[in-house]
Amino acid sequence: TPRNIFVLTDGGVGNTQDVKSTVQRNSNSTRVFSFGIGCGVSEALVKGIADLGKGKSVFIRDVTNMKGVISSQLQAALQPALTDVKVQFKGIDIKQIAPNTLPPIFNLEQYIVYAFSDTNLTQDLGNIEVILSAVDPNKQKVEYKVKLSAATNMYKSNSDQIIQKLAARSLIKEMEEASLNAGTDQVAKLKKDVIDLSLTYSLATKHTSFVAVEE
C-alpha cells in the first residue's frame, strides 16, 4: 500500500525543481495529493508534484468551498486504484507512448495515453488491438482489450492536428520531467528533442516562444 502525502500551499517555493525531483525519486512508494489555495499559488509546484507523485492536484480559488474539495481528494486517496499500469498494441508498431510511466487508474477518472507510430494512419486501422493491463487492490492482474476499427480513426478529420499537438505536448512534458534527474549530456539531448517537437507543432515551451509578425 503506497504512502499518501497531502500538500496544501497558498504560494510557492524557491526550489521547485528540487521538490519535484524528490517526489519523483519516491514515486514508487509514495503518492502525493496537492492543494493550491488562492490566486497566488505556483501551478508548476502544485501540478508538478501531484503528476510526478502519481496523485491528483486541485486548485481552490474560492476558500468557502474548501471543505468539499478536500473531501473529494481524501476519497480519491483512500479509494483502491489499479496500479502497475501497462499498455500494449497489437497490429501496429509503436515507437513511444506518453506518459512513459503510466499513473494509477482511479475510479471514474478519464485516462489518456498517447502512442507514437510511423504507420500510415490515413488508411483503415484494420485489426489493431489495444491491451491495458494493471494490478488491482487484491494484487491480481486485470486486463482489458479494445479493438480499433476505421470508425475510431480520427486522423482523416484531424486537419488542424489537434490530436497531434496534444500528443506532442504530453511528450514534451514527459521529457521535461525526465530532465529533472538526468545527467548533463542527457539534459542537452532532451532539450534538443523538446525544441524539435516545439517547432514541429508550434508549441511554446520553457525553451521556445513564438512571435506573430503581420505580413
C-alpha positions as CSV (number, residue, x, y, z in Angstrom):
1,T,0.0,0.0,0.0
2,P,1.5,3.3,-1.0
3,R,2.0,6.1,1.5
4,N,-0.2,9.2,0.8
5,I,1.1,12.7,1.4
6,F,-1.2,15.8,1.3
7,V,0.4,19.1,0.5
8,L,-1.5,22.4,1.0
9,T,0.1,25.6,-0.2
10,D,-1.0,29.2,-1.0
11,G,2.2,30.2,-2.6
12,G,5.4,28.7,-4.0
13,V,9.0,27.7,-3.1
14,G,12.4,28.8,-4.3
15,N,13.5,25.3,-5.2
16,T,10.5,23.8,-7.2
17,Q,12.7,21.6,-9.3
18,D,14.4,20.1,-6.2
19,V,11.0,19.3,-4.7
20,K,9.7,17.7,-7.9
21,S,12.9,15.6,-8.1
22,T,12.4,14.3,-4.6
23,V,8.8,13.4,-5.3
24,Q,9.8,11.6,-8.5
25,R,12.5,9.6,-6.7
26,N,10.0,8.3,-4.2
27,S,7.0,7.9,-6.5
28,N,7.1,4.1,-6.3
29,S,6.2,4.1,-2.6
30,T,4.5,7.5,-2.1
31,R,1.6,9.2,-3.7
32,V,1.3,13.0,-3.5
33,F,-2.1,14.9,-3.4
34,S,-1.7,18.6,-3.6
35,F,-3.9,21.6,-3.0
36,G,-3.3,25.0,-4.4
37,I,-5.1,27.6,-2.3
38,G,-5.9,31.2,-3.6
39,C,-4.8,33.0,-6.7
40,G,-1.0,33.4,-5.9
41,V,-0.2,29.7,-5.8
42,S,2.5,28.2,-8.0
43,E,0.8,26.0,-10.6
44,A,4.1,24.4,-11.6
45,L,4.6,23.2,-8.0
46,V,1.1,22.0,-7.3
47,K,0.6,20.2,-10.6
48,G,4.2,19.0,-10.8
49,I,4.4,17.2,-7.5
50,A,0.9,15.6,-8.0
51,D,1.8,14.4,-11.5
52,L,5.2,13.0,-10.5
53,G,3.8,11.6,-7.3
54,K,1.0,9.7,-9.2
55,G,-1.7,11.5,-7.2
56,K,-4.1,14.3,-8.0
57,S,-3.9,18.1,-7.8
58,V,-6.7,20.6,-7.3
59,F,-6.8,24.4,-7.1
60,I,-9.1,26.1,-4.6
61,R,-9.8,29.7,-5.7
62,D,-12.9,30.0,-3.5
63,V,-12.0,29.1,0.0
64,T,-15.6,28.9,1.0
65,N,-15.8,25.6,-0.9
66,M,-12.5,24.2,0.6
67,K,-14.2,21.5,2.7
68,G,-15.9,19.9,-0.3
69,V,-12.8,19.9,-2.4
70,I,-10.5,18.5,0.3
71,S,-13.1,15.8,1.0
72,S,-13.1,14.7,-2.7
73,Q,-9.3,14.5,-2.6
74,L,-9.4,12.4,0.5
75,Q,-11.8,10.0,-1.1
76,A,-9.5,9.7,-4.1
77,A,-6.6,8.9,-1.9
78,L,-8.5,6.3,0.1
79,Q,-10.2,4.5,-2.8
80,P,-8.5,1.4,-4.3
81,A,-6.7,2.1,-7.5
82,L,-5.3,0.0,-10.4
83,T,-1.5,0.2,-10.3
84,D,1.4,-1.1,-12.4
85,V,-0.5,0.0,-15.5
86,K,0.8,-1.1,-18.9
87,V,-0.5,-0.6,-22.4
88,Q,0.4,-2.8,-25.4
89,F,-0.5,-2.5,-29.0
90,K,-1.0,-5.4,-31.5
91,G,-1.2,-4.9,-35.2
92,I,0.9,-1.7,-35.3
93,D,4.4,-0.7,-34.5
94,I,4.6,1.8,-31.7
95,K,7.8,3.9,-31.2
96,Q,6.8,5.5,-27.9
97,I,3.9,6.3,-25.6
98,A,3.3,9.3,-23.4
99,P,3.3,9.3,-20.5
100,N,6.0,6.7,-20.5
101,T,5.4,5.7,-16.8
102,L,1.7,5.3,-16.6
103,P,-0.1,6.6,-13.4
104,P,-2.6,4.6,-11.4
105,I,-6.1,4.4,-12.6
106,F,-8.7,5.9,-10.2
107,N,-12.4,5.1,-10.3
108,L,-14.4,7.3,-12.7
109,E,-11.3,9.2,-13.9
110,Q,-10.5,9.9,-17.5
111,Y,-7.4,8.1,-18.6
112,I,-5.4,9.2,-21.7
113,V,-2.4,7.6,-23.3
114,Y,-0.8,8.8,-26.5
115,A,1.0,6.4,-28.8
116,F,3.5,7.4,-31.5
117,S,3.9,5.4,-34.6
118,D,5.3,5.8,-38.1
119,T,2.5,3.7,-39.6
120,N,0.3,5.5,-42.2
121,L,-2.9,6.1,-40.3
122,T,-4.7,7.7,-43.3
123,Q,-5.8,4.2,-44.2
124,D,-8.2,2.0,-42.2
125,L,-6.8,0.8,-38.9
126,G,-7.7,-2.8,-39.5
127,N,-7.3,-5.2,-36.6
128,I,-5.3,-3.0,-34.2
129,E,-5.9,-4.1,-30.7
130,V,-5.0,-2.1,-27.5
131,I,-4.4,-4.1,-24.4
132,L,-4.4,-2.4,-21.0
133,S,-3.2,-4.4,-18.0
134,A,-2.9,-3.5,-14.3
135,V,-2.8,-4.9,-10.8
136,D,-5.9,-4.5,-8.7
137,P,-6.0,-3.8,-4.9
138,N,-6.1,-7.6,-4.3
139,K,-2.7,-7.9,-6.2
140,Q,-4.5,-9.7,-9.0
141,K,-3.7,-8.9,-12.6
142,V,-6.5,-7.5,-14.7
143,E,-6.6,-7.0,-18.4
144,Y,-8.8,-5.1,-20.8
145,K,-8.8,-5.4,-24.6
146,V,-10.1,-2.9,-27.1
147,K,-10.2,-3.5,-30.9
148,L,-9.9,-0.4,-33.1
149,S,-11.6,0.0,-36.4
150,A,-12.0,2.5,-39.2
151,A,-14.8,4.1,-37.2
152,T,-12.3,5.1,-34.5
153,N,-9.8,6.6,-36.9
154,M,-9.9,10.3,-36.2
155,Y,-6.8,11.1,-38.2
156,K,-8.6,11.9,-41.5
157,S,-10.8,14.6,-40.0
158,N,-8.0,16.0,-37.8
159,S,-6.8,18.5,-40.4
160,D,-5.6,21.1,-37.8
161,Q,-3.5,18.4,-36.0
162,I,-5.3,18.9,-32.6
163,I,-4.6,15.3,-31.5
164,Q,-1.0,15.5,-32.7
165,K,-0.5,18.7,-30.8
166,L,-1.9,17.2,-27.6
167,A,0.3,14.2,-28.0
168,A,3.4,16.3,-28.6
169,R,2.5,18.4,-25.5
170,S,2.3,15.3,-23.4
171,L,5.7,14.0,-24.7
172,I,7.3,17.4,-24.1
173,K,6.0,17.3,-20.5
174,E,7.5,13.8,-20.2
175,M,10.9,15.0,-21.4
176,E,10.9,18.0,-19.1
177,E,10.2,15.8,-16.1
178,A,12.9,13.3,-17.2
179,S,15.5,16.1,-17.3
180,L,15.0,16.7,-13.6
181,N,17.2,13.7,-12.6
182,A,19.2,13.4,-15.9
183,G,22.9,13.9,-16.4
184,T,24.4,16.8,-18.3
185,D,24.6,15.0,-21.7
186,Q,21.0,13.6,-21.4
187,V,19.7,17.0,-20.4
188,A,21.2,18.5,-23.5
189,K,19.6,15.8,-25.7
190,L,16.2,16.2,-24.0
191,K,16.4,19.9,-24.5
192,K,17.0,19.4,-28.3
193,D,14.2,17.0,-28.6
194,V,11.8,19.4,-26.8
195,I,12.8,22.2,-29.1
196,D,12.3,20.0,-32.2
197,L,8.8,19.0,-31.1
198,S,8.0,22.6,-30.2
199,L,9.0,23.8,-33.7
200,T,7.2,21.0,-35.5
201,Y,3.9,21.5,-33.7
202,S,4.2,25.2,-32.9
203,L,4.1,24.7,-29.1
204,A,5.6,27.1,-26.6
205,T,7.9,25.6,-24.0
206,K,10.4,26.9,-21.5
207,H,13.0,26.7,-24.3
208,T,10.9,28.2,-27.1
209,S,8.5,31.1,-27.7
210,F,6.7,32.3,-30.8
211,V,6.1,35.9,-32.1
212,A,3.3,36.8,-34.5
213,V,4.5,39.0,-37.4
214,E,2.0,40.9,-39.5
215,E,2.8,40.5,-43.2
